[in-house]
Amino acid sequence: MSPRKLYSFYMNDVQAAGLKAVKRAIDMSESEQIRQALNAWLRKWERKGVIKSERKRPASRKRP
């Protein structure tokens, strides 16, 4: 896992209540929910070519 950086930001009451409801329903921390949502959002922009992928692609297989 890559090193993490601490970010601090504001959210409204509806967003906070939604995160807490999901936490109760599936036992996933608010932080993890935000990380997963952010990753999905970044993948969207990666597909559009706005950002470059940092992920390593598997090497292509050589055929015999």
C-alpha positions in Angstrom: 0.0 0.0 0.0 1.3 3.4 -0.8 1.9 6.0 1.9 -1.2 8.1 2.8 -1.5 11.9 3.2 -3.9 13.5 5.6 -6.5 15.8 4.0 -9.1 17.8 5.9 -12.2 19.1 4.2 -15.8 20.2 5.0 -19.0 18.3 4.1 -22.6 19.2 4.6 -25.0 17.5 7.0 -26.6 15.4 4.3 -23.3 14.0 3.2 -22.2 13.2 6.8 -25.5 11.5 7.5 -25.2 9.4 4.4 -21.7 8.3 5.3 -22.9 7.3 8.8 -25.9 5.4 7.4 -23.7 3.4 5.1 -21.3 2.7 8.0 -24.1 1.3 10.0 -25.5 -0.8 7.1 -22.2 -2.4 5.8 -19.7 -1.7 8.6 -17.4 0.4 6.4 -15.7 3.4 7.9 -16.4 6.9 6.5 -12.8 7.3 5.5 -12.9 4.1 3.4 -16.1 5.1 1.8 -14.6 8.4 0.8 -11.4 6.7 -0.5 -13.4 4.3 -2.7 -15.6 7.1 -4.0 -12.6 9.3 -4.8 -10.9 6.3 -6.6 -14.0 5.8 -8.8 -14.1 9.5 -9.6 -10.4 9.5 -10.5 -10.8 6.4 -12.8 -13.5 8.3 -14.6 -11.1 11.2 -15.4 -8.4 8.7 -16.3 -10.7 7.1 -18.9 -11.3 10.5 -20.3 -7.5 11.1 -20.7 -7.4 14.0 -18.2 -5.1 12.3 -15.8 -2.4 9.7 -16.5 -2.6 6.3 -14.7 0.0 5.7 -12.0 -0.9 2.0 -11.9 1.6 -0.4 -13.4 0.2 -2.4 -16.3 1.0 -6.1 -16.6 3.6 -6.9 -19.2 2.3 -8.4 -22.3 2.8 -12.2 -22.7 5.1 -13.5 -25.3 3.7 -16.2 -27.5 5.7 -19.3 -28.2 
